[in-house]
Amino acid sequence: MARVYCEWKGRQTLDVPAGKLETVEMSMYPDLNDWVNLGSMINTLAKPFLPKYRMWFEANAPHRVVRFEGPYGPPGAPEIVLELA
């Protein structure tokens, strides 16, 4: 298992095939210190180049994933977008 950072980006309304839903956006990216101890300065500089996954969850229960954007597979893999239908 690898460690990851998760950041809360805020609330927004998304229009997806399932309808217009109030969502919470989250961003997730890998923690480089999980493999090699690099320190905070190197991590900050590398952050823009790391693969990011963006997810939008329903703001109200049951908190289903409404939209997902990110690479599908290893580094260099194509980006995919999945939406709740």
N, C-alpha and C positions, 0 to 999 in steps of 0.2 A: 504494500500500500504506500502511496505517496502523499505527503502533506500538501495542502493547497491553501491559498488565501482566498477569502470571500469578502467582497465589499458590497454593502447595501448602497444602491444608487438612487433610491427614492421611488415614489409612487407615480403611476401614470395610467391613462386609459388607452388600451390597445383595441384596435378593430381587427379581429381575426375571423376565419370562417365560422367559428362557433358563436360569434356576436361581438358586441362591444363590452369589454370587461375591465374592471378596475384591478390593476396589477401592482406588484412590487418588483422592481428590477434588481437583480443580483449579478455581480461579475465575479468570475472565479479564474484563478491562474495558479500555476505550480509554484511551490516554494523551492528555490534553488538550493537553499541550505539543507534540504533533505538529502541531497547527493554529496555536496561539497560545502564546507563552511566558508562562505565568501564574505560575510559581513554585510552590514546594512547599506553602505555606500554603493557597492557593486550591485546589490539587489535592486536598489533604486534606479541605477543607470540601465540595468538589463530589463526592467519591467516593461517598457514599450515594445520590446522585441519578443516577449514571451507569448505563447499562444493563449488567447483569452476565450473564455466561454461566457456568453451572456444568456441569462435566463430570466423570464418573467413568470412569476407565480400569481395565482389569484390572491387578492388582498384578503378575501374572506374565506373561511373554511369551505371546502376541504383543501384549499391551497394547491390546486392542480397546476402543473406546468402549462402555461398558456403559449409560450413561444421559447424556442431555444435557437441560439446561433453559435456556431463554433466549428473547429476542425473535426472531421470524422476520421480518427485514426492517428497514426504517428505524425511527428513533425513533417510538414510539407503536404499533408493530406488535404483534400478539398474541403472547403467550408460548406456546411449544410444549414438550412433553416427549416425548423419543424414548428408547425402551428396547430393549436387545438382545433379540431373540426367538429 
